[in-house]
Amino acid sequence: MLGHLRAFLKHEYNLHHIPLLELEQSFIEQYHVYLKTVCHLKAGSVCRYMDRRNNVVKISFDNGLMPRNSFALCPTEPRTFLSEEELWIFQTSRLKSAKHEYHRDLFLFSCFTEICYKDMRYLTCEQIIPDTKGHLRIHGNRCKTGGEYTIKFLPAALRLLEKYRGTAPSPLAFDMPKLSSINCSLRRITKQCGISRHITFHAARHTFATTLCLSQGIPLSTVSKMLGHKQITTTQIYAQTTPIMIEDAIDRVESRLGGKFAV
């Protein structure tokens, strides 16, 4: 990140550094364009660089080093997720290798549980316990934040759990390959499925938030709790408004108003 930022300062401003107080929204907009055009970075890489830079500015603002967070309202790159139709294609397509099938199933398990790669990597069988009604749940603490979480199994996730039960080294629930290996497989799978967008393992969390929750009418505040976010603004990054969601919203408004304002 620091190398790209230094090169950008030299390229755009002929500077080696810039005071925090002089950072404006135009700066981030130019940096965003620079990463995509001059550096030829893909959308996912651009998002990572922008997120890291935003975190640095937020920490500076929170610690009183800046009078305002100039980047707080800057638009972020839309996050990738699978639509309901794409998720079905992804789930039902016959793949060319057992390795791709396994990596696809790990991704799908994340789609249906919202569990991230790192939490899934360290998920143990002891964390999968029945609740008072006998329904299996995942219970643990998130690796990233340490926050406690509980996930109820959807039927699709439960089938995947049963499919691979006993295949991972004890006490793990899944034998997780390297993230780079899974993402490489996902690129090949999406191409085979006719999906042109760049899908990584993290897109599973976005798919859960957008396609399985928000598109089904689950409130954003509830989705935020399910994802384990401390702030709802973090969930808003995951949550994408789709045309179907807009159409459904208009239909609900029309249904509730009826002919109230007909002239």
Summary of the structure (lengths in Angstrom):
residues: 263
radius of gyration: 21.4
end to end distance: 59.0
largest distance: 69.6
contacts: 690
relative contact order: 0.10
helix: 56%
strand: 6%
